[in-house]
Amino acid sequence: MHDVSDRDPADGGLRGRKKRATRAALVAAAVRLAAEHGAENVTVDAISEAVGVSPRTFFNYFDSRDEAFVMVGAESGARVRQAVLAAPAGTPPLAALRDALAAELGEVEQQHELWRLHSEVLRRSPHLLARSLGAHVEDEFLLAETLAERIGAGSPLFTGDRPPLGSAEGQLRRRALGLYPRLLAAVGTTAVRVAVEHWCVRQDETPFEEVFRSVFDHMATGLQGPVEPAEPAGPVEPAEPVEGI
């Protein structure tokens, strides 16, 4: 799979914005067509035609048709990593991660339908689900390496051309990564998933941003208990009068 940061530099120029818009349009078209017709029945030609580009342009962004089905939000990983490193000095690692993720998740409410369709496509296509999980693991590991750099525990193995994690050389990357940044990255990505799933069934009650912040508030307290006041269990029976009082 492509490292999208190589194909799509995170710059604010017009060319960079156009490339990001085209990639997002191709992914959205692929997911919607797959949800309607089944992923196995969707062709590169159909995806390209839906966006108004040529199949050759499609392959400027993706190695294969299947890659487009699993890359919803994929380019956000590089921006999250950059934001973690750019957080002000003195910001606790958990807060730096929270703010970086919050900045990326601002579009969740607007893209809810696309994320719903994406989940449906993955559920109906086990091979795409497996591919998506593999991409998720790689992205989480990249985030952990960035967090290690943030706390001063980085390694030359975490930059430049990195060997695949499954290779013999990739094992050196795994050994160089400490427990804390790995745990923090896993906790952060799990927090995103829990927040999205919780909000999806309560959209009429609470804004997504509030749910997301509550998740991190729970983690900041060490998961010691509910952040909000607990609901009373039921009506309290009046106490029996004590004789003589």
C-alpha positions in Angstrom: 0.0 0.0 0.0 1.2 3.5 -0.7 2.4 5.8 2.0 0.0 8.5 1.2 2.3 11.1 2.6 4.7 10.3 -0.3 2.0 10.7 -3.0 0.2 13.6 -1.4 2.4 16.1 0.5 0.6 17.8 3.4 1.1 21.3 2.0 -1.4 24.0 1.7 -0.8 24.8 -1.9 -3.4 24.6 -4.6 -1.9 21.5 -6.2 -1.8 19.7 -2.9 -5.4 20.6 -2.2 -6.5 19.4 -5.6 -4.7 16.1 -5.2 -6.3 15.5 -1.8 -9.8 16.4 -3.2 -9.3 14.0 -6.1 -8.2 11.2 -3.8 -11.1 11.8 -1.4 -13.5 11.8 -4.4 -12.2 8.5 -5.7 -12.4 6.8 -2.3 -16.0 8.1 -1.8 -17.0 6.9 -5.2 -15.5 3.5 -4.7 -17.2 3.0 -1.3 -20.6 4.2 -2.6 -20.4 2.0 -5.7 -19.3 -1.0 -3.5 -22.1 -0.5 -1.1 -24.6 -0.4 -4.0 -23.3 -3.2 -6.2 -20.9 -5.2 -4.1 -17.1 -4.6 -4.1 -16.5 -7.5 -6.4 -18.7 -5.9 -9.1 -17.0 -2.5 -9.1 -14.4 -1.7 -11.7 -11.6 0.9 -11.8 -13.4 2.3 -14.9 -16.6 2.7 -13.0 -14.9 4.5 -10.1 -13.0 6.8 -12.4 -16.1 7.6 -14.5 -18.0 8.5 -11.4 -15.4 11.1 -10.5 -14.7 12.3 -14.1 -11.1 11.2 -14.3 -9.3 8.5 -16.4 -8.3 5.1 -15.1 -4.7 6.2 -15.6 -5.3 9.0 -13.1 -6.8 6.5 -10.7 -3.6 4.6 -10.6 -1.7 7.8 -9.8 -3.3 7.5 -6.4 -3.8 3.8 -5.8 -1.9 0.6 -6.6 -5.1 -1.4 -7.0 -8.9 -1.2 -7.0 -9.2 -2.7 -3.6 -6.9 -0.1 -2.1 -9.5 2.6 -2.8 -12.1 0.7 -0.8 -10.1 0.7 2.5 -8.6 4.2 2.4 -11.4 6.3 3.9 -9.5 8.9 6.0 -6.1 7.3 5.3 -4.4 10.6 4.5 -5.3 11.9 7.9 -2.6 9.7 9.6 0.3 11.8 8.3 -1.4 15.0 9.5 -2.1 13.6 12.9 1.6 12.6 13.2 2.7 16.1 12.1 0.3 17.7 14.6 1.6 15.6 17.5 5.2 16.7 16.8 4.1 20.3 16.4 2.2 20.6 19.7 3.6 23.2 22.1 6.5 22.2 24.3 5.3 21.1 27.7 2.0 19.7 26.4 1.5 16.2 27.9 1.6 13.4 25.4 -2.0 12.4 25.9 -3.2 16.0 25.4 -1.0 16.4 22.3 -2.5 13.2 20.8 -6.1 14.3 21.8 -5.7 17.7 20.1 -4.2 16.2 17.0 -6.9 13.6 16.6 -9.7 16.2 17.4 -8.4 18.4 14.6 -8.8 15.6 12.1 -12.1 14.3 13.4 -13.9 17.6 12.8 -15.4 16.1 9.6 -16.8 13.0 11.2 -20.3 14.4 11.6 -20.3 15.7 8.0 -19.0 12.3 6.6 -21.2 10.1 8.8 -22.9 8.5 5.8 -19.7 7.7 4.1 -18.3 6.0 7.2 -21.5 4.0 7.6 -21.3 2.8 4.0 -17.6 2.0 4.5 -18.4 -0.2 7.5 -21.0 -2.0 5.5 -18.6 -2.7 2.6 -16.0 -4.1 4.9 -18.5 -6.2 6.7 -19.7 -7.8 3.4 -16.1 -8.3 2.1 -13.9 -10.2 4.5 -10.8 -9.7 2.3 -11.2 -6.0 2.4 -11.7 -6.0 6.2 -8.5 -7.9 6.6 -6.7 -5.4 4.4 -8.2 -2.5 6.3 -7.1 -4.0 9.6 -3.5 -4.4 8.2 -3.4 -0.8 7.2 -4.8 0.2 10.6 -2.0 -1.7 12.4 0.7 -0.1 10.3 -0.8 3.4 10.8 -1.0 2.8 14.6 2.7 1.7 14.7 3.7 4.9 12.7 1.8 7.0 15.3 3.6 5.1 18.1 7.0 5.9 16.6 6.0 9.6 16.3 4.9 9.6 20.0 8.2 8.1 20.9 10.0 10.9 19.1 7.7 13.4 20.9 8.8 12.2 24.3 12.5 12.0 23.4 12.6 8.2 22.9 12.9 8.2 19.1 15.2 6.2 16.9 16.8 6.6 13.5 14.8 3.5 12.6 11.6 5.5 12.9 12.4 7.9 10.0 13.2 7.7 6.3 12.6 4.4 4.4 11.3 2.0 7.0 11.3 -1.8 6.4 7.9 -3.5 6.5 7.0 -4.6 10.1 6.8 -8.2 9.0 10.3 -8.4 7.6 13.4 -9.4 9.5 14.6 -5.7 9.4 11.2 -4.7 10.6 11.7 -6.6 13.8 14.4 -4.1 14.7 11.8 -1.3 14.5 9.6 -3.3 16.8 12.4 -3.8 19.3 13.3 -0.1 19.2 9.8 1.0 20.2 9.1 1.3 23.9 5.9 0.2 25.7 4.6 3.6 26.6 4.3 5.1 23.1 2.9 1.9 21.7 0.3 1.8 24.4 -0.5 5.5 24.0 -1.0 5.1 20.2 -3.3 2.0 20.8 -5.3 3.9 23.4 -5.7 6.9 21.1 -7.0 4.9 18.1 -9.3 2.8 20.4 -10.6 6.1 21.8 -11.5 7.3 18.3 -13.3 4.0 17.5 -15.3 4.1 20.7 -16.2 7.7 20.4 -17.4 7.2 16.8 -19.5 4.1 17.6 -21.0 5.7 20.7 -21.9 8.9 18.9 -23.4 7.1 15.9 -26.3 5.7 17.9 -26.8 9.0 19.8 -26.4 11.7 17.1 -29.6 13.4 18.2 -28.4 13.7 21.8 -24.8 14.9 21.9 -22.4 16.5 19.4 -19.5 14.3 18.3 -16.8 16.7 19.6 -18.4 16.5 23.1 -18.3 12.7 23.0 -14.7 12.6 21.8 -13.6 15.0 24.6 -15.4 12.9 27.2 -13.6 9.8 26.1 -10.2 11.5 26.7 -11.4 13.0 30.0 -12.1 9.4 31.2 -8.6 8.4 30.2 -7.0 11.4 31.8 -8.6 10.4 35.1 -7.1 6.9 34.8 -10.6 5.4 34.1 -11.3 5.6 37.8 -15.0 6.1 37.3 -17.7 8.1 35.4 -16.7 11.7 34.7 -20.3 12.8 34.8 -22.5 12.4 37.9 -24.1 9.0 38.2 -27.8 8.6 37.7 -29.7 7.8 41.0 -30.6 4.2 41.2 -34.2 5.0 42.1 -36.4 6.8 44.6 -34.9 6.9 48.1 -37.2 5.6 50.8 -37.7 7.9 53.7 -35.8 6.8 56.8 -37.8 5.3 59.7 -38.1 7.8 62.6 -35.8 6.9 65.5 -37.5 6.8 68.8 -36.5 9.5 71.1 -35.2 11.9 68.4 
